[in-house]
Amino acid sequence: MSGKLPIIGKVEHHAAQLGALGHPVRLATLRYVVQAGHEGAAAGAIQAHVDMPASTLSHHLKRLVDAGIIRSRGEGTYHYYSAAYDALRRLTDYLWEDPVCAAMIGRSRTRRASRSPACGKSGTRCARGARPAPAGGMDARMILRAESQDLPAVLALLAETQLPTAGVAENFDTFFVVDDGNRIVACAGLELHGDAALVRSLAVAANMRCTGIGTTLLRRALYEAAECPLGAYALTTTAEAYLARFGFERVPRGFVPQALFESRELQDACPGTALVMKWRPSR
């Protein structure tokens, strides 16, 4: 799937995927193969996990494969099933989007066409979903995965908010942006190193603060970081109280996973006095 489905086709596609997950056995199966990693799990191991006859399980596996949620492969006499991570990513991206309004897509295309080249190519995001107008008069606001053409605008926003820019370009594929139809007004990013994540670069344009955008972006980033076995961390000199609202707690630098020291933020981009905080999600 390219992900560029018409609006109605996208809704029907994701509805079918969610329908395939609407059974306890299939949901348990998906969780099991996701936890098994990219290599997946053998059919026998899945059968033992869900405690079900092979003939019955095969029906559930076929439903998940047909929905594009998991993939199957044969190796000799064994069958293995693995999660279709790209499809699951598109599904979760869709669930995190605000409802799509077809009328606003055309309006967003018109407005984005007038954006300066430094802020990105015009019209590239319209097919990914425009947003209804929130309170405050913005229309077509979008929370999206960052694309390469967004980098100059994000770097400018970080400079404006006096946040480090070192290491942003190298990790830009795990950044998110908010687009109000004219420009990037907020961003947040993750650095993924080994089994740990570093939450960074949460920035909101001055005229968009106190609108809830920062909270939404942070929650979106933490949703992704929840899959990291060693957890998510953040560095801050000014936002300790703010991060604490989301479950972050101060920890000594010695508690930081060694892999995270590959980040420029931990090497030299942030001052040595910056606090280290670890996210402890509520269960």
ABEGO torsion letter per residue (X at the ends): XAGBBBAAAAAAAAAAAAAAAABAAAAAAAAAAAAAEAAEBBAAAAAAAAGBBAAAAAAAAAAAAAAGABBBBBBEABBBBBBBAAAAAAAAAAAABBBBBAAAAAAAAAAAAABBAAAEBBGAAAAAEBBBBBBGGBBGBBBBBBBAAAAAAAAAAAAAAGBBABGAAAAAAABBBBBAGABBABBBBBBBBEABBBBBGBBBBAAABGAGAAAAAAAAAAAAAAABAAEBBBBBAAAAAAAAAAGBBBBBAAABBAAAAABAAAAAABBAABBBBBBBBBX
